[in-house]
Amino acid sequence: MPPSLSSHIFILLMFILTLLFCVSFCPPVLAQNFKPRSGYDKCSTFVEGQGLYVFGGDPYSPENFMLDLSVSWATSDPVFKKLGDGPRLNKISCAITNDGEDVFVLSQGSGQFYNVRSDSWTPFPNTNFATVPPMALAASDPETGIVYIPEGGTDLAGKKVMLSVDPATKTVSSAGFNLPVFYDVVAWNGHLRSMFVSNGTLSSLLFTPSNVTGSSDGWSVLKTERRPGTPGLWTCGAPAYGGSMMVLLGHDILSSGFKGSVYMLDVEKGIWAVGPPPPPNAFRSNHCAVSGDYFIAWGYRDGTTLVFDLNTQQWVSRYIAPPSTPPPPPPPPPPPTTTKILKPSHTATPKPGNMSSGDKNLVSIIVTVTGTLLATVLGLVF
């Protein structure tokens, strides 16, 4: 018995609907993630929930990239994005500006701005960086926007000084305050409104710009209890939860290989906590960030990416991006300039059961299109 006309039409319509569904809802095939090369002499800075930005490296083949913190990923397949090449950068310092839009990058006496949104580079007009050492860590004050670079330069007597860079005015000046100790980590702590400086073996220091007076250089010791374990060096560190916690990755200098872990400092109480032993090659991760409840570290030697859950205090295999911040609500409408009461409109309201002329035209269009499609289907079938 030959199939009926209704069967032909039903099969054809199902085919069309299935095709439309696939086109509309099936995700496009994504290109393979960019994989950065490992290397030395890089600098990094981060924006929570946005990205860990890494610049520079080998002067003959520098590479700039971002570890995406706006999306979730597994440590076996983190999401990297290549950034604009820009100038050749190595042995550099960098810090995000207070608006989160630009990264100030200092490389061998030359300053640059990298714009996050446009993925473009702009030279810094002031070139007074002739005395900058090969590499110096940096941090920016989110309130003033000033970037501080401890040991960023030397004075005429060859004495190390701290540089301050104002991205707004494009000026560079010597802060004139010597860094008391060698350091491994420099990060701005918003909770203390100070720059946190530590080397893992001695007491951590704070530089507080508001404390700079004629008799004070702004440096002070952050009072804490003794750090657990054998004193060692930090490989990287970052503030968490607005700066109420500092998270640092370190190792024991008296041990062979890496036997350290991640250390968490409650800056208000001065109490340390230590996490469990990290995965292999953790010591090689010297670029780190904090995003939401996660501490993230990337290794410069073999490209290992590590994630530590600050809630459970365990090393985990997956990073979960924090929820995106909703846009601010629109401003309220301005108050009326007069108190005049408007008369109600006399626009007629269609009665139930009656169609407006617009509705009639719409029905006519639908009937016409349906008839045309039906005729086309019948023609295809017969």
C-alpha positions in Angstrom: 0.0 0.0 0.0 1.6 3.3 -1.1 2.2 5.9 1.6 -0.5 8.5 1.9 -0.1 12.2 1.1 -0.3 13.0 4.8 2.6 10.7 5.5 4.8 12.4 2.8 4.0 15.8 4.2 4.6 14.7 7.8 8.0 13.2 6.9 9.1 16.3 5.0 8.0 18.7 7.7 9.9 16.7 10.4 13.0 16.8 8.2 12.7 20.6 7.9 12.1 21.1 11.6 15.0 18.8 12.5 17.4 20.8 10.2 16.2 24.1 11.6 16.8 22.8 15.2 20.3 21.7 14.5 21.2 25.0 12.8 19.7 27.1 15.6 20.8 25.2 18.7 23.9 23.1 18.0 27.0 25.0 19.2 29.7 25.8 16.6 32.9 23.8 16.7 35.4 25.7 18.8 39.0 26.1 17.7 41.6 24.4 19.9 42.8 26.5 22.8 46.0 28.5 22.4 48.8 26.9 24.4 51.5 29.3 25.7 55.2 28.4 25.7 57.0 28.1 29.0 59.9 30.4 29.6 61.7 32.7 31.9 61.7 36.5 32.6 58.0 37.0 32.4 55.8 39.3 34.5 52.2 38.8 35.4 49.2 40.7 36.8 45.5 39.7 37.2 42.0 41.0 37.4 39.7 38.8 39.5 37.0 37.0 37.4 38.6 38.3 34.2 42.1 37.0 33.6 45.7 36.4 34.6 47.9 38.4 32.1 51.4 37.2 31.4 53.9 39.2 29.4 57.3 38.8 27.9 59.9 36.1 28.2 62.5 35.1 25.7 63.7 38.3 24.0 63.9 36.5 20.7 60.4 35.1 20.9 58.4 36.9 23.6 54.8 35.8 24.1 51.9 37.6 25.7 48.8 35.7 26.8 45.9 35.5 29.2 44.7 32.7 31.4 40.9 33.3 31.1 39.3 33.5 34.6 35.9 34.5 33.3 35.0 31.0 32.3 35.3 27.6 34.1 37.8 25.0 33.0 39.7 21.9 34.0 43.3 22.0 35.0 44.0 19.5 32.2 42.7 21.9 29.6 42.8 25.5 30.9 41.6 28.3 28.6 44.4 30.5 27.3 44.1 33.5 24.9 46.9 34.9 22.9 47.4 38.7 23.3 48.8 41.2 20.9 52.5 40.8 20.3 53.5 44.5 20.9 57.2 45.3 21.5 59.7 42.7 22.4 59.6 42.4 26.2 61.8 40.5 28.6 63.0 41.0 32.2 60.0 43.2 32.9 57.7 44.6 35.5 53.9 45.0 35.1 50.8 46.0 37.1 47.2 46.5 36.2 45.9 50.1 36.4 43.1 50.9 38.9 40.4 51.0 36.2 41.3 47.5 35.1 41.6 48.7 31.5 45.3 49.0 31.0 48.5 47.2 32.1 51.6 49.2 32.7 54.6 47.3 31.5 58.2 48.3 32.1 60.9 46.6 30.1 64.6 47.5 30.0 64.1 51.2 30.3 61.0 51.5 28.2 57.4 51.9 29.4 54.3 50.6 27.6 50.6 50.5 28.1 48.6 47.4 27.1 44.9 48.0 26.7 42.8 45.0 27.7 39.7 45.9 25.7 41.4 46.8 22.4 44.3 44.3 22.7 46.7 47.1 21.6 49.9 48.7 22.8 50.8 52.3 23.4 54.3 53.7 24.3 54.6 55.4 27.6 55.8 59.0 26.8 58.1 59.3 29.7 61.3 57.4 29.1 63.1 58.2 32.4 63.7 54.6 33.2 67.4 54.4 32.4 68.4 53.0 35.8 65.8 50.3 36.1 67.3 46.9 37.0 66.7 43.9 34.7 63.5 42.8 36.6 61.5 44.3 39.5 58.1 43.4 40.7 55.4 46.0 40.8 51.9 46.8 42.4 49.4 49.5 41.8 47.3 51.4 44.3 43.6 51.0 43.2 42.7 54.3 45.0 45.3 56.6 43.4 46.2 54.5 40.3 49.9 55.0 41.1 52.2 52.0 40.2 55.0 51.3 42.7 58.1 49.5 41.7 60.3 48.6 44.6 64.0 48.6 43.6 62.7 50.1 40.4 65.7 52.4 40.0 68.9 53.8 41.5 69.9 57.3 42.6 73.1 59.1 41.6 74.9 57.4 44.4 73.9 54.0 43.1 71.5 53.4 45.9 68.3 51.5 45.1 65.1 53.5 45.2 61.5 52.8 44.5 59.9 54.3 41.4 56.3 55.5 41.3 54.5 55.8 38.0 51.3 57.8 37.6 49.5 56.5 34.5 47.0 59.4 34.6 49.6 62.2 34.3 52.2 60.0 32.5 54.9 60.9 35.0 57.6 59.0 36.8 59.2 59.9 40.1 61.5 58.4 42.6 59.7 57.5 45.8 63.0 57.8 47.6 62.4 55.0 50.0 64.8 52.0 50.0 63.3 48.6 50.2 64.6 47.1 53.5 64.8 43.5 52.3 65.1 41.3 49.3 61.6 40.2 48.2 59.8 37.4 46.3 56.3 38.7 46.3 54.9 42.2 45.8 51.1 42.7 45.8 48.7 45.4 46.7 46.5 44.7 49.7 43.2 46.6 49.6 42.2 45.6 53.1 45.3 47.2 54.6 45.5 49.9 51.9 49.2 49.1 51.6 51.7 47.3 49.3 52.5 43.9 50.7 56.2 42.8 50.3 57.6 39.4 51.5 60.5 37.1 50.8 59.3 34.0 52.7 62.2 33.9 55.2 61.8 37.2 57.1 58.9 39.2 58.3 56.5 40.6 55.7 56.5 44.3 55.1 54.0 46.9 54.2 54.4 50.2 52.4 51.5 52.6 53.2 51.6 55.8 51.1 49.4 57.6 53.6 52.0 57.0 56.3 54.7 58.8 54.4 55.8 61.9 56.3 58.9 63.9 56.9 59.9 61.4 59.6 58.5 58.2 58.2 59.3 56.4 55.0 56.0 54.6 55.0 57.5 51.1 55.6 56.3 48.9 58.5 56.5 45.3 59.6 53.3 43.3 59.3 53.0 41.5 62.7 52.2 37.8 62.3 52.8 34.6 64.1 55.7 32.4 63.0 55.1 30.8 59.6 54.5 27.0 59.8 57.2 24.8 58.4 60.8 25.5 57.5 61.4 29.1 56.3 61.6 29.2 52.5 61.1 31.3 49.4 57.8 32.3 47.8 57.3 31.7 44.2 54.2 33.9 43.9 51.4 35.4 45.9 48.1 37.2 45.6 45.5 38.9 47.8 42.1 37.1 48.4 38.7 38.3 49.6 39.5 42.0 49.3 42.9 41.6 50.9 41.7 40.1 54.2 43.8 37.1 53.2 47.2 36.8 51.5 47.7 33.5 49.6 51.3 32.5 48.8 53.0 29.6 47.2 56.3 28.7 48.8 58.9 26.0 49.4 61.3 24.9 52.1 64.8 26.0 51.4 66.2 23.2 53.6 64.5 20.4 51.6 65.6 18.8 48.4 63.1 19.4 45.7 59.8 21.0 46.4 58.2 20.2 49.8 56.4 23.3 50.5 52.8 24.2 49.9 50.3 27.0 49.7 50.2 29.3 52.7 47.2 31.5 53.8 47.7 34.6 56.0 44.9 36.2 57.9 46.3 39.8 57.7 44.0 41.1 60.4 44.8 38.4 63.0 48.3 37.6 61.8 47.6 33.9 61.7 49.0 31.5 59.1 47.3 28.4 57.8 49.0 25.9 55.5 47.4 23.7 52.9 48.2 20.1 51.9 51.2 19.2 49.8 50.7 20.4 46.2 50.8 18.5 43.0 54.2 17.9 41.3 56.0 20.9 39.8 54.2 23.4 42.0 57.5 25.2 42.7 57.7 26.0 39.0 54.5 28.0 39.1 55.6 31.6 39.6 52.5 33.4 38.2 49.4 33.4 40.2 46.0 35.0 40.8 43.0 34.7 43.0 39.5 34.6 41.5 36.4 33.9 43.7 37.3 31.0 46.0 40.2 29.8 44.0 44.0 30.4 44.0 45.4 29.7 40.5 49.1 29.3 39.6 50.8 28.8 36.3 54.3 27.4 35.9 56.9 29.1 33.8 59.0 26.0 33.2 56.5 23.3 32.0 53.3 25.2 31.8 51.6 23.4 34.6 48.3 25.0 35.8 47.3 24.5 39.5 44.1 25.4 41.3 43.6 25.5 45.1 40.1 25.7 46.6 40.3 28.3 49.4 37.0 27.0 50.9 37.9 23.3 51.2 41.7 24.1 51.3 42.3 21.3 48.8 44.1 21.2 45.5 41.4 20.6 42.9 41.2 19.7 39.2 38.7 22.3 38.1 38.4 26.1 38.3 34.9 27.5 38.7 34.5 31.0 37.5 32.6 33.4 39.8 29.3 34.7 38.6 29.6 37.8 36.4 28.8 41.1 38.0 25.4 42.3 36.7 25.3 45.7 35.0 24.2 48.6 37.2 20.6 49.4 37.1 19.6 52.3 34.8 19.3 55.7 36.5 15.8 56.7 37.6 13.9 59.0 35.2 14.2 62.7 36.0 11.4 64.2 38.0 8.7 66.0 36.0 9.2 69.7 35.4 5.5 70.5 35.8 2.5 69.2 37.7 0.2 69.4 34.8 -2.1 66.3 34.6 -2.4 64.9 31.1 -5.8 64.0 29.8 -6.3 60.3 29.0 -5.9 59.2 25.4 -9.0 58.6 23.4 -7.5 55.7 21.5 -10.2 53.2 20.9 -9.8 49.8 22.5 -10.8 46.9 20.3 -13.8 45.0 21.5 -13.5 41.3 22.3 -14.1 39.3 19.2 -13.3 42.2 16.8 -10.0 42.5 14.9 -8.2 45.7 14.3 -7.0 46.4 10.7 -3.4 45.5 11.7 -4.6 42.1 13.0 -6.6 41.5 9.8 -3.5 42.3 7.7 -1.4 39.9 9.8 -3.9 37.1 9.4 -4.0 37.7 5.6 -0.2 37.5 5.4 -0.1 34.2 7.4 -2.8 32.6 5.2 -0.9 33.6 2.1 2.5 32.3 3.3 0.9 29.1 4.5 -0.8 28.5 1.2 2.4 29.1 -0.7 4.4 26.7 1.5 1.7 24.1 1.2 1.6 24.4 -2.6 5.4 24.0 -2.6 5.3 20.9 -0.5 2.6 19.3 -2.7 4.6 20.1 -5.8 7.7 18.4 -4.2 5.7 15.3 -3.2 3.8 14.8 -6.5 
